[in-house]
C-alpha cells in the first residue's frame, strides 16, 4: 500500500513540475514588467513609501483572491470530464444544447470570452520576450538599440519551431520554471531582509489607504496591478493536461511564494532607493548576474509564450470540432500525446501580428497599454458562467452562488474598468481581434446550420431509397464504398448523385457520420454504433469529444472489430465538396460564410483519408 501511495505521490509531483512549466509561464514572467508599470505610466504614481506599500498590498490580495481563491479553489472544480476552459465550461451548461434558440446569449458570451484568447495570443509572446531582453540594456546601455531586433529574431525562431512540435523542449519547461521561481524568491527575500517594513503591505489597510490617497488615479492603476494575475485563465484551461491537484501543488508550493517574495523584494528596493522604480526587477540583482538573469528570463518568457501559443492551437481545434470554425490544417506533432498539435494558419497569423506589435510599440511599457483588456474581460466571462454553473448544474442555493460570483465580479469588473482607458493606447487590438474572431465563428456556425437545413430539404429519406433499390436494384460492383454524411436520416447527396450518374453501387456501402459531443474526450471504440440497414448498406456513427481529431481509417478499424467486414484495400471513399454560390437575387448575409467555405480544408485531409482511395464530388448549393 505504501509503495502504491509513494508512486501516486511521485506521479503528482512529476505532473506538478510539468504544470509549473506549462501553466505558470505567463503569470511567472509578470514580475518583469508588472510592478514597474505602476511607476512608468500613464497613469502612474510617485514611488513614495505609502504608494509602494499600497500597491504591494493590491498585488498580494489580487493574487490571493483572483488566483488562489477564485481559480485554484473554486473555478477549477467546474471540470468537464477533467477538462477546463471556457468552451469546456460552456459545454456543461444546459443552454449550450440550443445555441440557435434560448441558448443564443450564452453562446455569444462563451464565444466572446474564448475569442479574447486570440488577442492575448498576439500580445503575450511580444511583451514577455521584449521585457525579458530589456535586461540587456541594464547591464550594457549600449545594447538598447539591439533589443527590438533581437526580440524579433527570438519570436521568429519560436514560431518557426512550432511545426516541429514541443515534446523535446517541453521536458525542460518544468525544471527551468522551477529554477525561475526559485530565483524570483531568492532575489526578493534578499531585499525583504534589508527592508522588513515592506511586510506591512500584507495588511489590506494599505490597499484601501492607497485608493483614498490617490482617488481616480489609484483606480486606474488597477490596469497595471492586473498584470500580476495575467495567465490566471491558464490554470483553468490547462487543467485537463495535468489535473487539479498537481496544479494546486505547483501554485502553492512554488509559483505563489516566488511571486510574492519577488514583488515584495521589488517594493523593498524602492523603499530604500526611490529611483529604483525605473527598473525594480533587474536592479535587484548584482551587476555580474544581469546577463545570466536575462538569459533565464528570456527562457521563462519563451515558455510563457509557448503556453499561450499551444492554448490558441487547442482553442482553434475545439472551435472546429464544435462547429464554430471551418476545417483548418491540424498536424499532430507527437505520436504519444493527443494534445500536441500544430495549426499552421493560427501560428503564422500570430507570428506576423507579434512582430508588428514589437516593431510598433518597441518597449514593454508601451505594450503594457495594450495588455489587460483581454484578460480582464475573459475573467469576467468566466465568473458569470461559473455562477450559472453553480445554479444550473450543481443546484447550489441561488443567494450564496450569486454572492460568491458577485465577489469575483467586483475584482474582475474593477480590473476591466481600470483597463478601459487603455483601449486608445493599444487595448483596441485584443478587443478588435476578439470581435473579428466572434464574427467569423458566428458566421460559420449559422452558415453550417442553414446549409444543413437546405440539404435536408432536398434529400431523400434513407428508408425511401432502400425501398427503391429493392424494387429496382442497380448493378453491384465488388468492394466497399464509404460515404461521409452529416445526416443520420437522409441519404447523402453525393450517394444520390453517384447512383444517378454511374447507375451502379458497390456491394457494401457504409454511411459514416462523425458526431462531436460537448465533452472533451470519449472512448470512440465504445461509442461506435454500427447498424445494418439492408441492401448491403450499413450506418456507422462515431462519437468523439471536441478535443479529439478522428481519423477515418482508424474508425473503420474499430468497426471491423464490431463486426463490419472491412478490407482497407477495397474501400473507395466518396466525399462531397459543397460549392456555395449566392442565390439569383444575391444575399450579403452569407458572404463571409461562402468565402470561408471556399477556403476550408478538404474533409479528406482533415479526417486523414488515404488520398489514393478518394473520389471527391462537387455539389453546388445556393446560399
Secondary structure, DSSP 8 states (H G I E B T S, - for coil): -HHHHHHHHHHHHHHHHHHHHHTSHHHHTGGGTHHHHHHHSSS-----HHHHHHHHHHHHHHIIIIIIIIIIIIGGG--BTTB-SHHHHHHHSGGGGGTTTTTHHHHHHHHHHHHHHHHHHHHHHHHHHHHHHTHHHHH-GGGGGGHHHHHHHHHHHHHHGGGG-SHHHHHHHHHHHHHHHHHHHHHHHHHHHHTGGGGGGGSTHHHHHHHHHHHHHHHHTHHHHGGGGTTHHHHHHTHHHH-HHHHHHHIIIIIHHHHHHHHHHHHHHHHH-GGGGGGTTGGGS-GGGHHHHHHHHHHHHHHHHHHHHHHHHHHHHHHHHTTSS-----EE--SS-TT-EE-HHHHHHHHHHHHHHHHHH-SHHHHHTTSSHHHHHHHHHHHHHHHHHHHHTS---HHHHHHHHHHHHHHHHHHHHHHHGGGGGTTHHHHHHHHHHHHHHHHHHHHHHHHHHHHHHT--BHHHHHHHHHHS--EEEEEEEEEE-S-SSB--HHHHHHHHHH-EEEEEEEEEEEEEESSS---TTTTEEEEEEETTEEEEEEEEETT----HHHHHHHHHHTT----GGGEEEEEEEEEEE--TT--STTHHHHHHHHHS--HHHHTT--GGGEEEEEEEEE-
